[in-house]
Amino acid sequence: MDKQRLKHFREILIKKMGGLLGIADDTVTRMSEGDGTFPDPLDRALSESSQTIELRKRDRERKLIQKIQKAIQKTEDGSYGVCEICGEEIGEVRLEVRPETTLCISCKEEQEEVERQFGM
């Protein structure tokens, strides 16, 4: 991949990571606000349920941030856009949609098929 395309994908990755970090900061701010007292048990249960869902979403985003950081590192060392399994170049259309991907579409489809077969 040429330097101009690497720069393009690096910018996409940085922008995506910035958005995720902003969401995480907003979540921390929202969760730290409030006194934690509720007029009745149902309000408390609803609040705790909402917080649990929010924390699960943030955990998925944390994992995505790690993948994005890894992809950014790959843009620096020149290995970005290469499938980790077969070593073939990942299509640019796929990278535009999912710039943090590490697998070409063929290897990803095979991986998903194995996961479906074994219930992973």
N, C-alpha and C positions, 0 to 999 in steps of 0.2 A: 504494500500500500504506500502511495506517495505521501510526502510530508504534508501537503495541503489537505488531503483527506484525513490524515491522522489528526491534524489540528482541528478540522471540522468535528470529528467525533469526540475529541477531547473537550471541546467547548460544549457539546451536547451533554456529555457526562458531568461536567462541572456544574452546568445549569441544573441538571436533574438532581444532583446531590445537594445543591444549595436549596432547592425547593423542599426536599425531604428534611433537611436540617431545620429549615424555618418552621415546618409543621411540628417537628419534635419540640422546638423551643416553645411554640404556642401551647402545646399539650402540657408541658411542664408548668408553664405559667398558669393555665386554667386549673390544673389539678392542685396547685399549691394555694390557690385562692379559695376562699370559703372557710367557714369555721367547722364544718363537719357535723353540725347538729341538724337533726331533722325532726319535724313535728310528729311524724308517725313512722312505723316500721316499713311500710310499703315505699315511702319516699326514700328511705335509706337503702332498701333492697334495690330499687330502680337505679339509684345513684351508683351503688357498688357494681351492679351488673354493667352499667354503661362504662364505668371505669375499667372493668375487666376487658370489655370488648376493645376499648381505646388502647389499652396496654398491649393487647395481642396484635393490633394493627401496627403499633409503634415497633413491636419486636420484629415483625415482618419487614418493616421499613429499615430497621437497624441492619438486618441481614442484607437487604438490598444495597444499603450504603456501603457495606463491606465489599460487595461485588463491584460496585461502581468504583471504589477506591482501587481495587485490584485491576480493573479495566484501565483506569487512568495511568496506573503504573506501567501497564503493558503498552500504552501509547508512548511512554517515555523510553522503554527498552526495545521497542520495535517489534514486539510479538503480538500486538493488538490485531484482531481480525483473523487469527489463525485458530482453527478448531483444536481443542486440547486432546481430543481422542484420535482423530485421523490425520491431523496436521494439514488438512486442506484449508484454503482460504474460505472464510465465512462470507457469504454474499452481502453486498452493501445494502441491499433492500432489507435484509434481516437485521443488519446493524443499525439501520435508520429506525426501525421499529423497536428493537431491543438492544441498545448499544452496549449494555453490560454483559451480553451473552458470551459464553465461552465455547459453545458448540455450534457446528454447522447444522442446518436443518435436518439432514439425514441422520446424523448421530443423535440429535435431540429426539427425533421420532423413534429411533431404536430404543433409547433410554426410556421414553414414555411407555413403549410397548412392554418392555421388561417390567416396569413398575406396575402396569395393569395386570400382567400375568401373575406376578408374585404379591400383589396387593401392598406394595411399598408406599 
